[in-house]
Amino acid sequence: MTSGPATWAAGAAVVLGLIAASCGGGTSPPVGVRGAPLSHASSIAVDDTDVYWVSGDGTIQRQSKSGGGVTVLGVDACRTADSVAVDDAYVYWSHGYTGRSCPATVSRMPKPGGPVTVVAANFVFPDHGRIVVDDRAVYFVAISTDATPIDGSIRSAAKVWSVPKDGGTPVAIGGPIARGQPATDGRDVYWLSVPGDPPNPETPVPVTIMRTPRSGGASSPLATVSRNVTALVFFDDRVYWAASGAHGVEFFCMDCAAPAEVQSMGPTDTTPITEVTMSTGALIHDLVIDPGGLWLSLEGTRSGTGVDYPPNDDHTGSVMHVLRHGSGQSTALSRLPFWSDLAIDETRIFALGDTGPVVGPK
């Protein structure tokens, strides 16, 4: 089913700690519901008490969800960090390839602080190095530094990798050609497969949503989308993705002429279901889901000149809440940076602002 165009409402981002007193109680997800936060790859993550994020200077930071001071848990050795994930005991992060002396790696450290352990090394991330964890492994899309280019492109050697959370030998369980961010439901790993690089920066290539047993084995295609895919997440018994345009450098905008959509597939579906359709020009950067609906991080607008990425951030990013199957839409947070990753708990939505988290009640 397809909803009507998105509607926009007033809303404001609030720095973490200033809104805690206004966040009322909530209901826990139904028993048996699987999904966020484990299934979602992001640069911000939450657990029962704290919020974690990675910053542009390569620091891994933590703050209580009730507010207060920020703790710098560690500084990445290569001074860059891309993605963060947490389990009961550890915080995990990735950093991209910056040179032969600093290949892309996945690391972890105890939540209270302590020694850093490199979980996986000697990779190049073709995209943003997003990682997800479950009860036994870390999953990510990457290119081994020992990979042989296919058809002359090193990006064509990208695969889905699994590595034990305490380290070990990474195993390729999916690909090529893998792209974007993986998701997991604790049994299978979901990922994006493409036939190759686009012929030009503004032309999307077909994307196939794939499913692979987390222990390895045959991969199975779920759906092929003739759109750019910007987010992938599993919730309950469904896999969701955002088919949306996205901006790049020099004002390129890939797949931006058609309205962005969120689509999903469940175990009995033979074709994707359209959960929500946005108005043309509203581009989805990130997506999280809970029993109450979908939370969409929307790109802001671009202004100014130059080739920065993006140029002149006017803080026009926002977070929209959409009821399941697109039956109602409202703006939850606004005046966010151009791009903002998301995380959720039972009562609040967290976005990543300029210097740390911003938060609003659900």
ZARO-199168 format. One record per atom (N, C-alpha, C): x, y, z. Coordinates in steps of 0.2 Angstrom, whole numbers, padded with zeros to 4 digits, always signed. Layout:
N
XYZ ...
***
This chain:
362
+0004-0006+0000 +0000+0000+0000 +0004+0006+0000 +0002+0012-0003 +0006+0018-0003 +0002+0024+0000 +0006+0028+0004 +0002+0033+0007 +0003+0039+0003 +0000+0045+0005 +0000+0051+0001 +0007+0054+0003 +0008+0060+0000 +0014+0064+0001 +0015+0066+0008 +0021+0066+0010 +0023+0068+0017 +0021+0075+0019 +0019+0076+0025 +0017+0083+0027 +0022+0085+0032 +0024+0091+0033 +0029+0094+0037 +0025+0098+0043 +0028+0097+0049 +0026+0101+0055 +0032+0104+0059 +0030+0109+0063 +0035+0112+0067 +0038+0107+0072 +0044+0107+0073 +0048+0103+0078 +0055+0106+0079 +0058+0104+0085 +0065+0107+0086 +0069+0101+0090 +0075+0101+0088 +0080+0097+0091 +0082+0100+0098 +0083+0096+0103 +0084+0098+0109 +0091+0094+0112 +0095+0098+0114 +0102+0095+0117 +0100+0090+0122 +0103+0084+0122 +0102+0079+0127 +0103+0081+0134 +0098+0080+0138 +0098+0082+0145 +0093+0087+0147 +0091+0092+0141 +0087+0097+0143 +0080+0095+0142 +0078+0089+0139 +0072+0086+0138 +0070+0080+0142 +0075+0078+0146 +0074+0072+0150 +0068+0072+0154 +0066+0078+0158 +0061+0078+0162 +0054+0078+0159 +0054+0079+0152 +0047+0079+0149 +0046+0073+0146 +0051+0068+0146 +0050+0061+0143 +0046+0057+0147 +0040+0055+0146 +0036+0051+0150 +0037+0044+0149 +0034+0039+0152 +0035+0032+0152 +0032+0030+0145 +0035+0024+0143 +0033+0021+0137 +0031+0013+0138 +0029+0010+0133 +0028+0003+0133 +0034-0001+0130 +0036-0006+0133 +0041-0010+0130 +0038-0014+0123 +0043-0015+0119 +0041-0019+0113 +0038-0025+0115 +0033-0028+0111 +0030-0034+0112 +0035-0040+0112 +0033-0045+0116 +0038-0051+0117 +0038-0054+0110 +0044-0056+0108 +0045-0059+0102 +0047-0054+0096 +0047-0048+0097 +0049-0043+0092 +0056-0042+0092 +0059-0043+0086 +0066-0043+0085 +0068-0037+0081 +0073-0033+0082 +0075-0028+0078 +0079-0023+0082 +0077-0016+0081 +0081-0011+0084 +0083-0012+0091 +0089-0011+0094 +0094-0007+0090 +0099-0012+0087 +0099-0018+0088 +0104-0023+0086 +0104-0023+0078 +0098-0022+0075 +0098-0023+0068 +0100-0017+0064 +0102-0012+0067 +0103-0005+0063 +0110-0003+0064 +0113-0001+0058 +0120+0001+0058 +0119+0009+0058 +0123+0012+0062 +0123+0019+0063 +0129+0022+0066 +0130+0029+0067 +0135+0032+0070 +0133+0034+0077 +0127+0032+0079 +0125+0034+0086 +0121+0027+0088 +0122+0026+0095 +0119+0020+0098 +0117+0021+0105 +0112+0017+0107 +0110+0018+0114 +0109+0011+0117 +0110+0011+0124 +0109+0005+0128 +0104+0007+0134 +0103+0004+0139 +0098+0005+0144 +0099+0012+0147 +0105+0014+0148 +0107+0020+0152 +0110+0025+0148 +0114+0024+0143 +0118+0029+0140 +0117+0029+0132 +0120+0034+0129 +0120+0035+0122 +0127+0036+0120 +0129+0033+0114 +0136+0033+0112 +0136+0035+0105 +0142+0039+0103 +0142+0041+0096 +0150+0042+0095 +0151+0042+0088 +0158+0044+0086 +0158+0051+0083 +0163+0054+0083 +0164+0061+0081 +0169+0061+0075 +0169+0067+0072 +0173+0068+0066 +0180+0068+0068 +0182+0069+0074 +0189+0069+0076 +0192+0062+0078 +0188+0057+0077 +0190+0050+0079 +0189+0048+0086 +0185+0052+0090 +0184+0050+0097 +0177+0046+0098 +0177+0042+0103 +0171+0038+0104 +0169+0041+0111 +0163+0043+0111 +0160+0047+0117 +0154+0044+0119 +0153+0045+0126 +0147+0042+0129 +0144+0048+0134 +0137+0048+0134 +0134+0052+0139 +0127+0049+0142 +0126+0050+0148 +0120+0047+0151 +0114+0050+0147 +0109+0045+0146 +0103+0047+0143 +0099+0052+0147 +0100+0053+0153 +0097+0058+0158 +0101+0065+0157 +0106+0065+0153 +0110+0071+0153 +0117+0071+0157 +0120+0077+0157 +0126+0077+0161 +0132+0078+0157 +0138+0076+0160 +0144+0077+0156 +0145+0072+0151 +0149+0073+0146 +0151+0069+0141 +0158+0065+0142 +0158+0059+0142 +0164+0055+0143 +0167+0053+0136 +0174+0054+0135 +0177+0052+0130 +0180+0045+0131 +0177+0040+0129 +0179+0033+0130 +0186+0032+0127 +0188+0034+0121 +0194+0033+0118 +0195+0037+0112 +0201+0037+0109 +0202+0040+0103 +0205+0035+0098 +0201+0035+0092 +0204+0030+0087 +0211+0031+0085 +0215+0026+0084 +0222+0027+0082 +0223+0031+0076 +0218+0031+0071 +0219+0034+0065 +0215+0041+0065 +0212+0043+0070 +0209+0049+0071 +0203+0050+0067 +0200+0044+0065 +0194+0044+0061 +0189+0038+0064 +0183+0039+0064 +0178+0034+0066 +0171+0035+0062 +0168+0030+0060 +0163+0030+0055 +0156+0027+0059 +0156+0022+0062 +0150+0019+0065 +0152+0016+0072 +0146+0015+0076 +0147+0013+0083 +0141+0008+0084 +0142+0003+0088 +0137-0002+0090 +0139-0004+0097 +0134-0006+0101 +0135-0008+0108 +0132-0015+0109 +0135-0019+0114 +0131-0024+0117 +0131-0024+0124 +0130-0029+0128 +0130-0028+0135 +0136-0026+0139 +0142-0027+0136 +0148-0026+0139 +0153-0022+0135 +0152-0021+0129 +0157-0017+0125 +0154-0012+0120 +0158-0007+0118 +0156-0003+0113 +0161-0004+0107 +0158-0005+0101 +0162-0006+0095 +0162+0000+0090 +0167+0001+0086 +0167+0006+0081 +0171+0004+0075 +0170+0007+0070 +0174+0006+0064 +0178+0013+0062 +0183+0012+0058 +0186+0018+0055 +0188+0016+0048 +0188+0021+0043 +0189+0019+0036 +0196+0020+0035 +0198+0017+0029 +0205+0017+0026 +0207+0024+0025 +0213+0026+0028 +0216+0032+0027 +0223+0032+0024 +0225+0026+0023 +0232+0024+0020 +0234+0017+0022 +0240+0015+0019 +0243+0009+0020 +0244+0008+0028 +0246+0013+0031 +0247+0013+0038 +0241+0013+0043 +0235+0014+0040 +0229+0015+0043 +0224+0012+0039 +0224+0005+0038 +0218+0002+0034 +0212+0002+0038 +0206+0001+0035 +0200+0001+0039 +0200-0005+0044 +0197-0003+0050 +0197-0008+0055 +0191-0008+0059 +0189-0013+0063 +0184-0013+0068 +0187-0015+0075 +0185-0010+0079 +0188-0011+0086 +0183-0011+0091 +0185-0013+0098 +0180-0013+0103 +0184-0011+0110 +0180-0009+0115 +0183-0008+0121 +0177-0009+0126 +0179-0010+0133 +0174-0011+0138 +0170-0004+0139 +0164-0005+0140 +0160+0001+0141 +0162+0006+0146 +0165+0003+0152 +0167+0008+0157 +0174+0011+0155 +0177+0009+0150 +0183+0011+0148 +0188+0005+0149 +0194+0006+0145 +0199+0001+0146 +0203-0001+0140 +0206-0006+0139 +0210-0007+0133 +0206-0008+0127 +0209-0006+0121 +0206-0006+0115 +0208-0013+0111 +0204-0017+0109 +0205-0023+0105 +0203-0022+0098 +0208-0023+0093 +0206-0023+0086 +0203-0030+0084 +0197-0029+0082 +0193-0035+0081 +0194-0038+0073 +0195-0033+0069 +0196-0035+0062 +0200-0029+0059 +0205-0031+0054 +0209-0026+0051 +0210-0027+0044 +0214-0023+0041 +0216-0024+0034 +0210-0024+0029 +0206-0019+0029 +0200-0018+0025 +0200-0011+0022 +0196-0010+0017 +0194-0004+0014 +0186-0004+0014 +0183+0001+0017 +0176+0002+0017 +0174+0005+0010 +0169+0002+0006 +0167+0006+0000 +0162+0011+0001 +0159+0011+0007 +0154+0016+0009 +0156+0019+0015 +0152+0019+0020 +0153+0022+0027 +0155+0018+0032 +0157+0011+0031 +0159+0007+0036 +0155+0005+0042 +0148+0005+0040 +0143+0004+0045 +0144-0004+0048 +0143-0004+0054 +0144-0011+0058 +0138-0012+0061 +0136-0019+0062 +0131-0021+0066 +0133-0027+0070 +0130-0028+0076 +0132-0034+0080 +0126-0038+0082 +0127-0044+0084 +0122-0048+0087 +0125-0052+0093 +0123-0057+0095 +0126-0060+0101 +0132-0064+0100 +0135-0064+0094 +0141-0068+0093 +0146-0065+0088 +0144-0060+0084 +0148-0058+0079 +0147-0050+0077 +0152-0047+0073 +0151-0041+0070 +0151-0042+0063 +0146-0038+0059 +0145-0039+0052 +0147-0032+0049 +0150-0032+0043 +0151-0026+0039 +0152-0027+0032 +0152-0022+0028 +0153-0023+0021 +0160-0020+0020 +0165-0023+0017 +0171-0021+0016 +0175-0024+0010 +0181-0022+0008 +0185-0024+0003 +0192-0026+0007 +0194-0032+0006 +0200-0034+0009 +0206-0031+0005 +0211-0028+0009 +0217-0025+0006 +0221-0030+0001 +0219-0036+0002 +0222-0041-0002 +0218-0043-0008 +0212-0040-0009 +0208-0042-0014 +0210-0040-0021 +0208-0044-0026 +0210-0043-0033 +0204-0039-0036 +0205-0034-0039 +0200-0030-0043 +0196-0034-0048 +0190-0033-0048 +0186-0037-0053 +0184-0032-0058 +0185-0033-0065 +0183-0029-0070 +0186-0022-0069 +0192-0022-0066 +0196-0016-0066 +0194-0011-0060 +0189-0013-0056 +0187-0009-0050 +0188-0013-0044 +0191-0010-0039 +0192-0013-0033 +0186-0013-0029 +0181-0008-0030 +0175-0008-0027 +0171-0014-0028 +0172-0017-0034 +0168-0023-0036 +0170-0029-0032 +0175-0029-0028 +0177-0034-0023 +0174-0034-0016 +0170-0029-0015 +0167-0028-0009 +0162-0034-0007 +0163-0037-0001 +0159-0042+0002 +0157-0041+0009 +0152-0045+0011 +0150-0045+0018 +0154-0049+0022 +0156-0046+0028 +0161-0050+0032 +0158-0051+0039 +0160-0057+0042 +0158-0058+0049 +0164-0060+0053 +0165-0057+0059 +0170-0059+0063 +0168-0059+0070 +0170-0064+0074 +0168-0065+0081 +0170-0059+0085 +0165-0057+0090 +0166-0051+0093 +0172-0050+0097 +0175-0055+0099 +0181-0055+0103 +0187-0055+0098 +0186-0055+0092 +0192-0055+0087 +0193-0062+0084 +0196-0063+0079 +0197-0069+0075 +0198-0068+0068 +0197-0073+0064 +0198-0072+0057 +0192-0070+0054 +0191-0064+0050 +0185-0062+0047 +0184-0067+0041 +0177-0069+0040 +0175-0073+0035 +0170-0070+0031 +0171-0070+0024 +0166-0067+0019 +0160-0072+0019 +0154-0069+0020 +0148-0073+0020 +0144-0071+0014 +0145-0065+0011 +0141-0063+0006 +0145-0059+0001 +0142-0058-0005 +0145-0054-0010 +0149-0058-0016 +0152-0055-0020 +0152-0048-0022 +0145-0047-0026 +0143-0041-0028 +0147-0035-0026 +0142-0032-0020 +0145-0031-0014 +0141-0028-0009 +0141-0021-0008 +0136-0018-0005 +0136-0010-0004 +0133-0009+0002 +0134-0003+0004 +0130+0000+0010 +0131-0003+0016 +0126-0003+0020 +0126-0006+0027 +0122-0012+0028 +0125-0017+0032 +0121-0023+0033 +0116-0022+0038 +0111-0027+0039 +0107-0028+0045 +0106-0035+0047 +0104-0036+0053 +0104-0043+0055 +0098-0044+0060 +0095-0050+0060 +0089-0052+0064 +0091-0057+0069 +0098-0058+0070 +0100-0063+0075 +0101-0070+0072 +0098-0071+0066 +0099-0077+0062 +0102-0076+0056 +0100-0071+0052 +0102-0070+0045 +0105-0063+0045 +0109-0062+0040 +0112-0055+0038 +0109-0053+0032 +0106-0047+0032 +0103-0044+0026 +0108-0039+0023 +0109-0038+0016 +0114-0034+0013 +0112-0032+0006 +0115-0027+0003 +0113-0024-0003 +0119-0027-0008 +0116-0029-0014 +0120-0031-0019 +0119-0027-0026 +0124-0025-0029 +0123-0021-0035 +0127-0024-0041 +0126-0023-0047 +0129-0026-0053 +0136-0023-0054 +0137-0017-0052 +0143-0013-0053 +0142-0006-0051 +0147-0002-0053 +0147+0005-0051 +0142+0009-0056 +0139+0014-0054 +0135+0018-0059 +0139+0021-0065 +0136+0021-0071 +0139+0024-0076 +0141+0032-0075 +0137+0035-0071 +0139+0042-0069 +0136+0043-0062 +0139+0049-0059 +0137+0049-0051 +0129+0050-0050 +0125+0052-0055 +0118+0054-0054 +0114+0048-0057 +0116+0043-0059 +0112+0037-0061 +0113+0031-0057 +0107+0029-0054 +0107+0023-0049 +0108+0017-0053 +0110+0012-0050 +0110+0005-0053 +0105+0001-0049 +0103-0005-0052 +0098-0009-0048 +0101-0012-0042 +0098-0012-0036 +0100-0015-0030 +0096-0021-0028 +0099-0026-0026 +0095-0032-0024 +0096-0033-0016 +0091-0034-0013 +0091-0035-0006 +0092-0042-0005 +0098-0044-0001 +0100-0051-0001 +0099-0053+0007 +0099-0060+0007 +0098-0063+0014 +0103-0069+0014 +0108-0069+0019 +0113-0074+0020 +0113-0077+0027 +0113-0083+0028 +0113-0086+0035 +0120-0083+0039 +0119-0081+0045 +0125-0078+0048 +0131-0082+0049 +0130-0089+0048 +0135-0093+0049 +0138-0095+0042 +0135-0091+0037 +0138-0093+0030 +0133-0098+0026 +0134-0098+0020 +0130-0103+0016 +0127-0099+0010 +0122-0102+0007 +0120-0099+0001 +0116-0093+0002 +0117-0087-0002 +0113-0081-0001 +0107-0081-0006 +0101-0078-0003 +0095-0078-0007 +0093-0071-0008 +0091-0070-0015 +0088-0063-0016 +0081-0062-0014 +0080-0057-0010 +0073-0055-0008 +0069-0051-0013 +0072-0046-0016 +0069-0041-0020 +0074-0037-0024 +0073-0035-0030 +0077-0030-0033 +0074-0024-0034 +0077-0018-0033 +0075-0012-0033 +0078-0007-0038 +0075-0004-0042 +0078+0000-0047 +0079+0007-0045 +0082+0007-0039 +0082+0014-0035 +0089+0014-0031 +0091+0019-0029 +0096+0020-0024 +0094+0018-0018 +0097+0014-0013 +0095+0012-0007 +0100+0015-0002 +0097+0019+0003 +0101+0023+0008 +0101+0020+0015 +0096+0016+0016 +0096+0013+0023 +0092+0006+0023 +0095+0001+0027 +0092-0005+0028 +0092-0007+0035 +0086-0010+0037 +0085-0012+0044 +0080-0017+0045 +0081-0022+0050 +0076-0027+0051 +0072-0026+0057 +0065-0027+0057 +0061-0026+0063 +0056-0031+0063 +0055-0034+0069 +0050-0039+0070 +0051-0045+0065 +0047-0046+0060 +0048-0051+0055 +0049-0049+0048 +0051-0042+0047 +0051-0039+0041 +0058-0035+0040 +0060-0035+0034 +0066-0031+0032 +0064-0025+0028 +0066-0019+0030 +0064-0013+0027 +0070-0009+0024 +0069-0005+0019 +0074-0001+0016 +0071+0005+0013 +0075+0010+0013 +0074+0017+0010 +0076+0017+0003 +0071+0018-0002 +0073+0019-0009 +0073+0026-0010 +0079+0029-0010 +0079+0037-0010 +0085+0039-0013 +0084+0045-0016 +0090+0049-0019 +0094+0051-0013 +0100+0053-0015 +0105+0056-0010 +0110+0060-0013 +0112+0066-0010 +0117+0070-0012 +0124+0068-0012 +0128+0070-0016 +0135+0069-0016 +0139+0075-0017 +0145+0074-0018 +0150+0080-0019 +0148+0084-0025 +0150+0090-0026 +0148+0095-0031 +0141+0095-0033 +0137+0095-0028 +0130+0095-0029 +0126+0090-0034 +0130+0084-0035 +0127+0079-0038 +0121+0076-0034 +0116+0074-0037 +0111+0071-0033 +0108+0065-0037 +0110+0059-0034 +0108+0052-0037 +0101+0050-0036 +0097+0049-0041 +0091+0046-0040 +0086+0051-0036 +0086+0058-0038 +0083+0062-0034 +0076+0065-0038 +0075+0062-0044 +0069+0065-0047 +0063+0061-0045 +0063+0055-0043 +0057+0051-0040 +0056+0052-0033 +0050+0052-0030 +0049+0052-0023 +0052+0047-0019 +0055+0048-0014 +0058+0043-0009 +0053+0039-0006 +0054+0032-0005 +0049+0027-0003 +0053+0023+0003 +0049+0021+0008 +0051+0015+0012 +0047+0009+0010 +0051+0004+0008 +0048-0003+0006 +0050-0008+0011 +0046-0013+0011 +0047-0019+0016 +0045-0026+0013 +0048-0031+0016 +0046-0038+0014 +0046-0042+0020 +0040-0046+0021 +0040-0051+0026 +0040-0058+0024 +0040-0063+0028 +0041-0070+0026 +0036-0073+0021 +0030-0070+0020 +0025-0072+0016 +0024-0068+0010 +0028-0062+0009 +0027-0058+0003 +0031-0060-0002 +0029-0059-0008 +0032-0061-0014 +0035-0055-0018 +0032-0049-0016 +0034-0043-0019 +0035-0038-0013 +0039-0032-0014 +0039-0027-0009 +0033-0024-0008 +0031-0022-0002 +0026-0017+0000 +0028-0010+0001 +0025-0005-0001 +0027+0002+0000 +0024+0004+0006 +0028+0006+0011 +0025+0008+0018 +0024+0015+0018 +0028+0019+0014 +0027+0026+0014 +0030+0029+0008 +0027+0034+0005 +0030+0038+0000 +0030+0045+0002 +0036+0048+0001 +0038+0055+0003 +0036+0060-0003 +0036+0066-0002 +0035+0071-0007 +0042+0072-0011 +0041+0073-0017 +0048+0074-0021 +0052+0079-0018 +0058+0077-0017 +0063+0082-0014 +0065+0080-0007 +0061+0076-0004 +0062+0074+0003 +0066+0067+0003 +0072+0068+0005 +0077+0062+0004 +0079+0059+0010 +0078+0052+0011 +0079+0048+0017 +0086+0046+0018 +0089+0049+0023 +0096+0047+0025 +0097+0041+0029 +0092+0040+0034 +0092+0035+0039 +0085+0033+0041 +0085+0027+0044 +0078+0024+0045 +0079+0020+0052 +0074+0020+0056 +0074+0016+0062 +0066+0014+0063 +0065+0009+0066 +0058+0007+0067 +0056+0004+0074 +0050+0005+0076 +0048+0002+0082 +0041+0000+0082 +0038-0003+0087 +0031-0005+0086 +0026+0001+0084 +0028+0007+0086 +0024+0013+0084 +0024+0016+0077 +0029+0014+0074 +0030+0017+0067 +0037+0017+0065 +0038+0021+0060 +0045+0022+0056 +0047+0029+0058 +0054+0030+0059 +0057+0036+0060 +0062+0037+0055 +0061+0043+0051 +0065+0044+0045 +0069+0050+0046 +0076+0050+0045 +0080+0055+0045 +0080+0058+0038 +0078+0064+0037 +0078+0067+0031 +0084+0072+0029 +0087+0072+0023 +0092+0076+0022 +0089+0083+0022 +0094+0088+0023 +0092+0095+0023 +0093+0098+0016 +0093+0104+0015 +0094+0107+0008 +0101+0110+0008 +0103+0111+0002 +0110+0113+0000 +0110+0120-0002 +0115+0124+0000 +0116+0131-0002 +0123+0132-0003 +0125+0138-0005 +0132+0140-0006 +0135+0137-0012 +0141+0138-0013 +0145+0135-0018 +0151+0131-0016 +0154+0128-0020 +0160+0124-0018 +0159+0117-0019 +0163+0113-0016 +0163+0105-0017 +0163+0102-0010 +0162+0106-0005 +0162+0103+0002 +0156+0097+0002 +0156+0094+0007 +0152+0088+0008 +0148+0088+0014 +0142+0091+0015 +0139+0095+0010 +0142+0103+0011 +0141+0107+0006 +0143+0114+0007 +0138+0118+0011 +0140+0122+0016 +0136+0127+0020 +0130+0123+0023 +0131+0119+0028 +0126+0116+0032 +0121+0121+0035 +0115+0121+0033 +0110+0126+0035 +0106+0124+0041 +0107+0118+0043 +0104+0114+0048 +0096+0114+0047 +0095+0111+0041 +0088+0110+0038 +0087+0102+0038 +0091+0098+0041 +0089+0091+0042 +0083+0090+0047 +0080+0085+0047 +0074+0084+0051 +0073+0076+0052 +0069+0075+0057 +0067+0068+0058 +0059+0068+0058 +0056+0063+0054 +0049+0063+0053 +0047+0056+0056 +0041+0056+0059 +0038+0050+0062 +0032+0048+0058 +0032+0042+0055 +0027+0040+0051 +0024+0033+0054 +0017+0033+0055 +0014+0028+0058 +0015+0022+0053 +0014+0016+0055 +0015+0010+0051 +0010+0010+0045 +0013+0009+0039 +0009+0009+0033 +0007+0016+0031 +0011+0021+0033 +0010+0028+0031 +0004+0031+0033 +0000+0029+0038 -0006+0032+0040 -0006+0038+0043 -0001+0041+0045 +0000+0047+0048 +0007+0049+0049 +0009+0056+0048 +0015+0058+0048 +0016+0065+0051 +0022+0066+0055 +0023+0072+0059 +0030+0073+0059 +0033+0079+0060 +0040+0080+0061 +0041+0080+0069 +0046+0076+0070 +0048+0074+0077 +0054+0079+0079 +0059+0080+0075 +0064+0084+0077 +0066+0088+0070 +0068+0095+0071 +0070+0099+0066 +0077+0103+0067 +0079+0107+0063 +0085+0111+0063 +0091+0106+0065 +0091+0100+0062 +0097+0096+0063 +0102+0097+0057 +0108+0094+0058 +0113+0095+0052 +0110+0092+0046 +0114+0093+0041 +0111+0091+0034 +0110+0083+0034 +0115+0079+0037 +0113+0072+0038 +0113+0071+0046 +0109+0066+0048 +0109+0064+0055 +0107+0057+0055 +0111+0053+0058 +0110+0046+0060 +0105+0045+0066 +0102+0040+0067 +0097+0039+0072 +0098+0033+0076 +0095+0033+0082 +0094+0028+0087 +0088+0029+0091 +0085+0023+0094 +0079+0024+0097 +0079+0020+0104 +0076+0021+0109 +0074+0017+0114 +0067+0017+0115 +0064+0014+0121 +0057+0013+0121 +0053+0020+0122 +0056+0025+0123 +0052+0032+0124 +0055+0037+0120 +0061+0037+0118 +0064+0043+0114 +0067+0041+0108 +0068+0046+0104 +0072+0046+0097 +0078+0050+0098 +0084+0047+0096 +0090+0051+0097 +0093+0052+0090 +0095+0058+0088 +0099+0060+0082 +0106+0063+0084 +0110+0063+0079 +0117+0065+0080 +0117+0072+0077 +0119+0077+0082 +0119+0084+0080 +0126+0086+0079 +0128+0092+0079 +0135+0095+0077 +0140+0092+0082 +0138+0092+0089 +0143+0091+0094 +0141+0085+0098 +0135+0082+0097 +0133+0076+0101 +0126+0075+0100 +0123+0071+0104 +0116+0069+0103 +0111+0074+0104 +0105+0074+0100 +0099+0078+0102 +0094+0073+0102 +0089+0074+0106 +0084+0069+0108 +0077+0072+0109 +0072+0068+0107 +0065+0070+0108 +0061+0065+0110 +0055+0066+0113 +0051+0060+0115 +0047+0057+0109 +0046+0051+0110 +0042+0048+0105 +0034+0050+0105 
***
